[in-house]
């Protein structure tokens, strides 16, 4: 699904001649972290942030290009690809422009998160796994084979983090024999850090440490 599906066009962008207090009032009205700014020729110039406007240094200044932040989406962008922009710029608003820099409207974090919540990867109440391996050994194809060999129904796999040493991924799945699946992952060198099933949370490392202590007490 592309950004065009979420496009809203119910506000008029501001310009460099807009008074900072007027811009602040608009941002408070819409509850936006940023607001789009247009050039004199009506092309998109960038976004002014609420934090910039409320600073004592800038409240008496004009809105100038050096105060703007450069992030946007296009109608053709896949909506999930925009999620990182909200985090990177601490924004709840992203302007949408075309290839000629014409402002078309905006999308909100709330709308995109609501759409994500409908997807089976997030909505279905089945099992979550977190698996980790050395980055050079981590392979999606191998993970898929492990899941398939254990008759697991997979709703999605997402990279949790990745660096030069380790890669970790979340897996959303439905499987009858979870213990057998975990053992298979471990045979292939994966560490199953955490799994969550039907509202209960299990930290495998802590659980196994507890079992070891009980064994030592016998």
Backbone as numpy.savetxt, mean C-alpha at the origin, in Angstrom:
# Nx Ny Nz CAx CAy CAz Cx Cy Cz
-7.97 -3.11 -12.46 -8.82 -1.91 -12.46 -7.93 -0.67 -12.46
-8.23 0.27 -13.33 -7.39 1.46 -13.45 -7.91 2.61 -12.59
-7.08 3.63 -12.47 -7.42 4.81 -11.68 -8.67 5.51 -12.23
-8.91 5.39 -13.53 -10.07 6.05 -14.13 -11.37 5.65 -13.43
-11.41 4.42 -12.89 -12.61 3.93 -12.21 -12.90 4.74 -10.94
-11.88 5.33 -10.33 -12.03 6.02 -9.05 -11.98 7.54 -9.18
-11.90 8.03 -10.40 -11.69 9.45 -10.65 -12.85 10.30 -10.13
-12.51 11.35 -9.38 -13.49 12.32 -8.86 -13.08 13.70 -9.38
-14.07 14.49 -9.77 -13.77 15.82 -10.28 -14.78 16.82 -9.72
-14.68 17.07 -8.42 -15.63 17.97 -7.77 -14.95 19.15 -7.10
-13.69 19.43 -7.45 -13.02 20.59 -6.89 -12.24 21.33 -7.97
-12.07 22.61 -7.74 -11.31 23.45 -8.66 -9.91 23.66 -8.08
-8.87 23.27 -8.81 -7.51 23.47 -8.30 -7.22 24.95 -8.06
-6.21 25.20 -7.24 -5.80 26.57 -6.97 -4.67 26.96 -7.92
-4.29 28.24 -7.90 -3.19 28.72 -8.72 -2.14 29.38 -7.86
-1.08 29.85 -8.49 -0.01 30.51 -7.74 -0.45 31.86 -7.18
-1.57 32.38 -7.68 -2.08 33.65 -7.17 -3.07 33.46 -6.02
-3.34 32.20 -5.64 -4.25 31.93 -4.53 -3.58 32.27 -3.21
-4.31 32.96 -2.34 -3.79 33.28 -1.02 -3.64 32.00 -0.19
-2.55 31.87 0.56 -2.35 30.67 1.38 -3.52 30.37 2.31
-4.13 31.40 2.91 -5.25 31.16 3.82 -6.45 30.59 3.07
-6.67 31.05 1.85 -7.76 30.51 1.04 -7.51 29.04 0.72
-6.26 28.72 0.39 -5.91 27.33 0.11 -6.09 26.46 1.36
-5.70 26.99 2.51 -5.88 26.25 3.76 -7.35 25.95 4.02
-8.19 26.93 3.81 -9.63 26.74 4.04 -10.19 25.66 3.12
-9.73 25.63 1.88 -10.18 24.60 0.95 -9.74 23.21 1.40
-8.49 23.11 1.85 -7.97 21.82 2.28 -8.67 21.32 3.53
-9.02 22.24 4.41 -9.76 21.85 5.61 -11.19 21.44 5.27
-11.77 22.10 4.27 -13.12 21.75 3.84 -13.16 20.34 3.25
-12.18 20.03 2.40 -12.14 18.72 1.76 -11.40 17.67 2.60
-10.73 18.13 3.66 -9.93 17.24 4.52 -8.84 16.53 3.73
-8.15 17.28 2.88 -7.08 16.74 2.06 -5.72 17.12 2.63
-4.77 16.22 2.48 -3.39 16.49 2.90 -2.69 17.42 1.92
-3.14 17.41 0.66 -2.53 18.21 -0.40 -3.63 18.79 -1.28
-3.24 19.76 -2.10 -4.19 20.35 -3.04 -3.45 20.63 -4.34
-4.12 20.39 -5.50 -3.44 20.60 -6.78 -3.29 22.08 -7.12
-2.17 22.41 -7.72 -1.88 23.79 -8.13 -1.67 23.80 -9.65
-2.30 24.76 -10.32 -2.19 24.87 -11.78 -1.34 26.06 -12.18
-0.68 25.92 -13.33 0.03 27.04 -13.94 -0.97 28.00 -14.58
-0.46 29.12 -15.08 -1.33 30.10 -15.74 -2.01 29.51 -16.98
-1.33 28.57 -17.65 -1.93 27.95 -18.85 -2.82 26.76 -18.50
-3.14 26.62 -17.20 -4.07 25.61 -16.69 -3.52 24.19 -16.72
-2.22 24.03 -16.89 -1.61 22.71 -16.75 -1.25 22.50 -15.28
-1.18 21.24 -14.90 -0.88 20.90 -13.50 0.58 21.23 -13.19
0.82 21.92 -12.06 2.17 22.32 -11.68 2.73 21.46 -10.55
1.87 20.97 -9.67 2.31 20.19 -8.53 1.26 20.25 -7.43
1.64 19.80 -6.24 0.70 19.77 -5.11 1.30 20.52 -3.93
0.49 21.36 -3.31 0.91 22.04 -2.09 0.37 21.25 -0.90
1.18 21.06 0.11 0.75 20.26 1.26 0.19 21.15 2.37
-0.67 20.57 3.15 -1.25 21.28 4.29 -0.16 21.71 5.26
0.81 20.82 5.49 1.89 21.12 6.42 2.70 22.33 5.97
2.91 22.45 4.67 3.64 23.61 4.16 2.87 24.90 4.44
1.56 24.85 4.24 0.76 26.06 4.37 0.60 26.53 5.81
0.59 25.60 6.76 0.35 26.02 8.15 1.63 26.44 8.85
2.77 26.26 8.21 4.02 26.69 8.85 4.06 28.22 8.90
4.60 28.75 9.98 4.66 30.20 10.15 5.48 30.86 9.05
6.45 30.11 8.54 7.33 30.69 7.52 6.59 30.93 6.22
5.64 30.05 5.92 4.99 30.12 4.61 3.61 30.75 4.62
3.02 30.93 5.80 1.64 31.40 5.83 1.51 32.80 5.24
2.57 33.60 5.32 2.51 34.96 4.79 3.11 35.06 3.39
3.62 33.95 2.88 4.24 33.95 1.56 3.22 33.62 0.48
3.64 33.79 -0.74 2.85 33.33 -1.86 3.15 31.85 -2.10
2.25 31.19 -2.79 2.51 29.81 -3.20 3.47 29.85 -4.38
4.61 29.21 -4.23 5.64 29.24 -5.26 6.02 27.81 -5.67
6.60 27.63 -6.86 6.93 26.28 -7.34 7.81 25.48 -6.40
8.70 26.15 -5.66 9.61 25.41 -4.78 8.90 24.78 -3.59
7.66 25.16 -3.32 6.90 24.58 -2.21 6.11 23.34 -2.63
6.04 23.07 -3.93 5.17 22.01 -4.43 5.84 20.64 -4.38
5.01 19.62 -4.25 5.46 18.23 -4.30 4.97 17.60 -5.60
5.84 16.78 -6.18 5.59 16.25 -7.53 5.16 14.79 -7.47
3.88 14.55 -7.30 3.35 13.18 -7.40 1.95 13.25 -8.01
1.63 12.23 -8.80 0.37 12.22 -9.54 0.11 10.81 -10.05
-1.06 10.62 -10.63 -1.41 9.38 -11.31 -2.01 9.74 -12.67
-2.05 8.76 -13.55 -2.74 8.93 -14.83 -3.93 7.98 -14.87
-4.84 8.22 -15.77 -6.04 7.39 -15.86 -5.72 5.93 -16.13
-4.59 5.67 -16.81 -4.25 4.31 -17.20 -3.55 3.53 -16.09
-3.15 4.20 -15.02 -2.41 3.52 -13.94 -3.29 2.48 -13.26
-2.69 1.33 -12.95 -3.37 0.31 -12.16 -3.51 0.83 -10.73
-4.68 0.67 -10.12 -4.93 1.36 -8.85 -3.99 0.90 -7.74
-3.59 -0.37 -7.73 -2.69 -0.84 -6.68 -1.31 -0.20 -6.78
-0.92 0.20 -7.99 0.40 0.81 -8.19 0.48 2.18 -7.53
-0.66 2.77 -7.20 -0.67 4.11 -6.59 -0.61 4.08 -5.07
-0.80 2.91 -4.47 -0.85 2.84 -3.01 0.43 3.36 -2.38
1.58 3.02 -2.96 2.85 3.44 -2.37 3.00 4.96 -2.38
2.39 5.63 -3.35 2.50 7.09 -3.41 1.84 7.75 -2.21
0.74 7.18 -1.76 0.08 7.73 -0.57 1.03 7.67 0.63
1.73 6.55 0.78 2.65 6.42 1.90 3.90 7.27 1.74
4.46 7.28 0.55 5.71 8.02 0.32 5.55 9.52 0.56
4.37 10.05 0.22 4.15 11.49 0.36 3.21 11.84 1.52
2.89 10.83 2.33 2.01 11.03 3.48 0.75 11.77 3.04
0.14 11.25 2.00 -1.00 11.92 1.36 -2.26 11.07 1.45
-3.41 11.72 1.42 -4.68 11.01 1.28 -5.37 11.38 -0.02
-4.61 12.06 -0.88 -5.12 12.60 -2.14 -4.04 12.49 -3.20
-4.42 12.05 -4.40 -3.48 12.04 -5.53 -4.18 12.65 -6.74
-3.59 13.68 -7.35 -4.20 14.25 -8.55 -4.02 13.31 -9.74
-4.95 13.38 -10.66 -4.88 12.57 -11.88 -4.73 13.53 -13.06
-3.71 13.30 -13.87 -3.45 14.17 -15.02 -3.30 13.32 -16.27
-3.38 13.99 -17.44 -3.16 13.27 -18.69 -1.72 13.50 -19.16
-1.40 13.02 -20.35 -0.02 13.11 -20.82 0.37 14.52 -21.26
-0.60 15.42 -21.29 -0.31 16.82 -21.58 -0.30 17.67 -20.31
-0.26 16.99 -19.16 -0.25 17.65 -17.84 -1.55 18.38 -17.53
-2.62 18.01 -18.19 -3.91 18.61 -17.87 -4.52 17.90 -16.67
-4.99 18.68 -15.71 -5.61 18.13 -14.51 -6.98 17.55 -14.85
-7.22 16.29 -14.47 -8.48 15.61 -14.78 -9.36 15.41 -13.55
-8.75 15.35 -12.38 -9.49 15.08 -11.15 -8.54 14.50 -10.12
-9.08 13.70 -9.21 -8.24 13.14 -8.15 -8.80 11.80 -7.68
-7.98 11.07 -6.94 -8.42 9.85 -6.27 -8.02 9.97 -4.80
-8.76 9.27 -3.94 -8.48 9.32 -2.50 -8.01 7.97 -1.99
-7.24 8.02 -0.93 -6.77 6.79 -0.29 -7.95 5.97 0.23
-8.95 6.64 0.76 -10.12 5.94 1.31 -10.81 5.10 0.25
-10.98 5.64 -0.95 -11.67 4.90 -2.01 -10.85 3.70 -2.47
-9.54 3.87 -2.58 -8.70 2.76 -3.03 -8.62 1.66 -1.98
-8.56 2.04 -0.70 -8.52 1.03 0.36 -9.85 0.28 0.44
-10.95 0.98 0.20 -12.25 0.32 0.20 -12.34 -0.72 -0.91
-11.75 -0.41 -2.06 -11.74 -1.37 -3.17 -10.85 -2.57 -2.84
-9.70 -2.31 -2.23 -8.81 -3.41 -1.84 -9.48 -4.36 -0.87
-10.29 -3.81 0.04 -10.94 -4.63 1.06 -11.94 -5.61 0.46
-12.38 -5.37 -0.78 -13.33 -6.26 -1.43 -12.65 -7.49 -2.03
-11.34 -7.41 -2.25 -10.64 -8.48 -2.93 -10.47 -9.69 -2.01
-10.57 -10.90 -2.56 -10.42 -12.11 -1.75 -9.11 -12.16 -0.97
-8.05 -11.54 -1.51 -6.76 -11.56 -0.82 -6.87 -10.94 0.57
-7.78 -9.98 0.74 -7.96 -9.33 2.03 -9.26 -9.74 2.72
-10.30 -10.01 1.94 -11.63 -10.17 2.52 -11.93 -11.59 3.01
-11.42 -12.61 2.33 -11.77 -13.98 2.70 -11.15 -14.38 4.04
-11.94 -14.98 4.95 -11.45 -15.31 6.29 -10.72 -16.65 6.34
-9.65 -16.77 5.58 -8.91 -18.02 5.58 -7.54 -17.84 6.23
-6.55 -18.55 5.79 -5.26 -18.59 6.48 -4.24 -17.65 5.85
-3.47 -16.98 6.73 -2.33 -16.17 6.31 -1.05 -16.89 6.71
-0.09 -16.90 5.81 1.25 -17.39 6.13 2.26 -16.29 5.85
3.30 -16.24 6.65 4.44 -15.37 6.38 5.66 -16.26 6.25
6.24 -16.33 5.04 7.38 -17.21 4.81 8.59 -16.38 4.40
9.77 -16.85 4.84 11.01 -16.12 4.58 12.09 -17.08 4.10
12.94 -16.58 3.21 14.07 -17.37 2.74 15.19 -16.42 2.32
16.38 -16.97 2.09 17.45 -16.15 1.53 16.99 -15.59 0.20
17.33 -14.35 -0.06 16.86 -13.69 -1.28 17.27 -14.44 -2.54
18.48 -14.99 -2.56 18.94 -15.71 -3.75 18.19 -17.02 -3.95
17.60 -17.57 -2.88 16.88 -18.84 -2.98 15.37 -18.64 -3.06
14.91 -17.43 -2.77 13.48 -17.16 -2.76 12.95 -17.18 -4.19
11.92 -18.00 -4.44 11.38 -18.13 -5.80 9.88 -18.30 -5.75
9.16 -17.43 -6.44 7.70 -17.52 -6.49 7.26 -18.84 -7.13
8.01 -19.29 -8.13 7.63 -20.54 -8.80 7.72 -21.71 -7.84
8.73 -21.71 -6.98 8.88 -22.79 -6.00 7.77 -22.73 -4.96
7.45 -21.52 -4.51 6.36 -21.35 -3.54 5.05 -21.86 -4.13
4.80 -21.54 -5.39 3.58 -22.00 -6.05 3.52 -23.52 -6.12
4.66 -24.16 -6.40 4.69 -25.62 -6.46 4.43 -26.24 -5.09
4.99 -25.63 -4.05 4.76 -26.13 -2.68 3.28 -26.04 -2.33
2.67 -24.92 -2.66 1.24 -24.74 -2.37 0.40 -25.74 -3.16
0.74 -25.91 -4.42 -0.01 -26.83 -5.28 0.13 -28.27 -4.80
1.33 -28.66 -4.39 1.56 -30.04 -3.95 0.82 -30.36 -2.66
0.44 -29.32 -1.91 -0.30 -29.51 -0.66 -1.79 -29.20 -0.83
-2.22 -29.12 -2.09 -3.64 -28.88 -2.40 -4.18 -27.61 -1.74
-3.34 -26.58 -1.71 -3.76 -25.31 -1.13 -4.41 -24.43 -2.19
-5.51 -23.82 -1.83 -6.16 -22.84 -2.70 -5.58 -21.47 -2.36
-4.90 -20.87 -3.31 -4.18 -19.62 -3.05 -4.98 -18.42 -3.53
-5.13 -17.42 -2.65 -5.84 -16.19 -3.00 -4.87 -15.08 -3.40
-3.61 -15.22 -3.01 -2.64 -14.21 -3.40 -1.35 -14.34 -2.63
-0.28 -13.80 -3.22 1.04 -13.75 -2.59 1.56 -12.33 -2.73
2.04 -11.75 -1.64 2.56 -10.38 -1.68 3.89 -10.31 -0.94
4.86 -9.63 -1.54 6.16 -9.46 -0.89 6.00 -8.53 0.31
6.42 -9.01 1.47 6.37 -8.21 2.70 7.57 -7.28 2.80
8.76 -7.82 2.57 9.97 -7.02 2.51 11.03 -7.79 1.74
12.03 -7.06 1.25 13.11 -7.69 0.50 14.37 -6.86 0.66
15.48 -7.53 0.97 16.78 -6.88 1.00 17.81 -7.84 0.42
19.08 -7.51 0.56 20.12 -8.33 -0.04 20.23 -9.71 0.61
19.75 -9.82 1.84 19.90 -11.08 2.59 18.63 -11.92 2.55
17.50 -11.32 2.92 16.26 -12.08 3.04 15.13 -11.46 2.23
14.20 -12.34 1.85 12.93 -11.92 1.25 11.81 -12.62 2.00
10.77 -11.87 2.34 9.64 -12.42 3.06 8.36 -12.10 2.31
7.40 -13.03 2.36 6.14 -12.82 1.64 4.96 -13.28 2.49
3.84 -12.60 2.29 2.57 -13.02 2.86 1.85 -13.89 1.83
1.20 -14.94 2.32 0.41 -15.81 1.45 -0.98 -15.95 2.06
-2.00 -15.69 1.26 -3.39 -15.88 1.70 -3.90 -17.16 1.04
-4.36 -18.13 1.85 -4.70 -19.42 1.28 -5.76 -20.15 2.09
-6.23 -21.21 1.51 -7.13 -22.14 2.18 -6.54 -23.53 2.00
-6.29 -24.21 3.11 -5.66 -25.53 3.05 -6.18 -26.38 4.19
-6.32 -27.67 3.93 -6.87 -28.57 4.95 -5.83 -28.96 5.98
-4.60 -29.23 5.52 -3.56 -29.71 6.43 -2.44 -28.67 6.52
-2.62 -27.71 7.41 -1.67 -26.61 7.52 -0.31 -27.09 8.02
-0.29 -28.06 8.94 0.98 -28.54 9.47 1.84 -29.18 8.38
1.20 -29.93 7.51 1.92 -30.57 6.41 2.50 -29.53 5.47
1.73 -28.47 5.22 2.21 -27.39 4.35 3.42 -26.69 4.96
3.36 -26.41 6.25 4.47 -25.75 6.93 5.73 -26.61 6.88
5.56 -27.91 7.10 6.70 -28.82 7.05 7.33 -28.85 5.66
6.48 -28.78 4.63 7.01 -28.77 3.26 7.82 -27.52 3.00
7.31 -26.37 3.44 8.07 -25.13 3.29 9.43 -25.24 3.98
9.44 -25.81 5.17 10.69 -25.92 5.92 11.67 -26.86 5.25
11.17 -27.91 4.61 12.07 -28.82 3.90 12.76 -28.12 2.73
12.11 -27.12 2.17 12.69 -26.37 1.06 13.48 -25.15 1.55
13.70 -25.06 2.85 14.54 -24.00 3.38 13.84 -22.71 3.75
12.50 -22.70 3.72 11.75 -21.51 4.08 11.46 -21.50 5.58
11.49 -20.33 6.16 11.11 -20.16 7.56 9.69 -19.62 7.59
8.79 -20.36 8.23 7.41 -19.89 8.39 7.36 -19.14 9.71
7.30 -17.82 9.62 7.41 -16.99 10.81 6.11 -16.90 11.58
5.02 -16.62 10.87 3.74 -16.39 11.52 2.63 -16.95 10.65
1.62 -17.50 11.27 0.41 -17.76 10.51 -0.81 -17.42 11.34
-1.85 -17.04 10.64 -3.10 -16.63 11.27 -4.22 -17.40 10.61
-5.08 -17.98 11.41 -6.15 -18.81 10.86 -7.46 -18.55 11.59
-8.48 -18.16 10.82 -9.85 -18.01 11.33 -9.90 -17.21 12.63
-9.24 -16.05 12.63 -9.33 -15.15 13.76 -8.34 -15.42 14.87
-7.61 -16.54 14.82 -6.63 -16.83 15.84 -5.24 -16.55 15.30
-4.36 -16.11 16.17 -3.02 -15.71 15.74 -1.99 -16.64 16.36
-1.09 -17.12 15.52 -0.07 -18.04 15.98 1.30 -17.50 15.59
2.17 -17.38 16.54 3.56 -17.07 16.27 4.32 -18.38 16.43
4.71 -18.97 15.31 5.29 -20.31 15.35 6.59 -20.35 16.14
7.38 -19.29 16.03 8.65 -19.30 16.74 8.43 -19.31 18.25
7.52 -18.48 18.73 7.23 -18.45 20.16 6.59 -19.74 20.62
5.70 -20.29 19.79 5.01 -21.52 20.15 6.01 -22.68 20.28
6.95 -22.76 19.35 7.92 -23.85 19.40 8.89 -23.67 20.56
9.22 -22.41 20.88 10.09 -22.16 22.03 9.38 -22.60 23.31
8.07 -22.33 23.39 7.30 -22.75 24.55 7.26 -24.26 24.67
7.10 -24.95 23.55 7.09 -26.41 23.58 8.44 -26.97 24.02
9.52 -26.31 23.60 10.86 -26.75 24.00 11.04 -26.61 25.50
10.56 -25.50 26.08 10.68 -25.31 27.52 9.89 -26.37 28.28
8.69 -26.70 27.78 7.90 -27.74 28.44 8.62 -29.08 28.39
9.27 -29.37 27.24 10.00 -30.62 27.08 11.16 -30.69 28.07
11.85 -29.55 28.24 13.01 -29.52 29.13 12.61 -29.68 30.59
11.36 -29.30 30.90 10.89 -29.41 32.28 10.50 -30.83 32.65
10.30 -31.69 31.62 9.89 -33.06 31.90 11.00 -33.86 32.57
